[in-house]
Amino acid sequence: MGHTWMLSAVCLMATSASIICGGVAVSRTEHFEEGEDVDLRCNNRTWSNTLHHIWKINISGVNCLISEAASKPRHNNCTGEKTLRNTAKGESYLYIPHFGIKDEGTYKCEEVYVGGAETDTITVFARVRPVLSTRLEHYDGQRFAVCSAARGKPEATVSWEEEWGSPEVTEKSTNNTDGTVTVESWLLLPDDITQGNLTCVASHASWTHNEFPILELSNRTDFITIVVISCAVLLIVVTAVVFSYAARKPLCKLR
């Protein structure tokens, strides 16, 4: 019993120097949805058996520390309202409100308890749900059905459920400055496909099932084009008639 107490005391003294004596080291990865409140745990050990609890956090190369000990005041120099909390059973956890990409990083939990020590290194990532949309694009005299999954993390997967053989599909991926990714699927439309619905299939790590955004094709665009062309032709004809009349009027006066 005396040896156990001495080991715990030595480990407690060494914790501030990031030394874990004869303890357990665990590494894992966690993913959390953007915007949710996160309770990050080392283990289920209660404070009745814990001597010292410390979180060392590294976010984009910036370090901060949150700690508490049985006989010392709490220390917290982290931003973003991260705090240590306890459950009704006395289990300690790190509370991170409104988790987002800004909170991604390495969270190292060091804990010294009666009989040993444990350190957990948790790499934490955010999941961001993409925004889905479909649209019709005209490029270089061709028509494309475009399915977009914008600003997702990790990137989504999108594809078209086409009904004709050997379609030409181009996949595009754009890395955004905030760490999200926008992916698009461009489907070349045959000239004889002018009406109907096209279905896009989208999947993402945040969803339990696929999403199916629809692109509705119609002849409205062609109708508008015809109207514009007709108006332009009519304007040209009217202008020509007016100029012709204006040119002939002085001749009439001369006679």
QUIWOTA-V984999 format. One record per backbone hydrogen bond with DSSP energy under -1.0 kcal/mol. CO is the residue of the C=O (numbers start at 0). NH is the residue of the N-H. Records with the same first field share a line. If there is no record, write none. Layout:
CO=NH + NH
//
This chain:
0=4
1=5
2=6
3=7
4=8
5=9
6=10
7=11
8=12
9=13
10=14
13=16 + 18
14=17
23=118
25=120
27=122
29=124
31=126
32=35
35=98
37=95
39=93
45=48
48=113
50=69
51=111
52=67
53=109
54=65
55=107
56=63
57=105
58=61
61=58
63=56
64=76
65=54
66=74
67=52
74=66
82=94
84=92
86=89
89=46
90=86
92=84
93=39
94=82
95=37
98=34
99=102
100=103
104=123
105=57
106=121
107=55
108=119
109=53
110=117
111=50 + 51
112=115
115=112
116=23
117=110
118=25
119=108
120=27
121=106
122=29
123=104
124=31
126=33
127=152
130=149
132=147
134=145
136=143
138=141
141=138
142=188
143=136
144=186
145=134
146=184
147=132
148=182
149=130
151=180
152=127
156=202
158=200
159=161
167=187
169=185
171=183
173=181
175=178
179=175
180=151
181=173
182=148
183=171
184=146
185=169
186=144
189=192
195=216
197=214
198=160
200=158
201=210
202=156
203=206
210=201
212=199
214=197
216=195
218=222
219=223
220=224
221=225
222=226
223=227
224=228
225=229
226=230
227=231
228=232
229=233
230=234
231=235
232=236
233=237
234=238
235=239
236=240
237=241
238=242
239=243
240=244
241=245
242=246
243=247
244=248
247=251
248=252
249=253
250=254
//
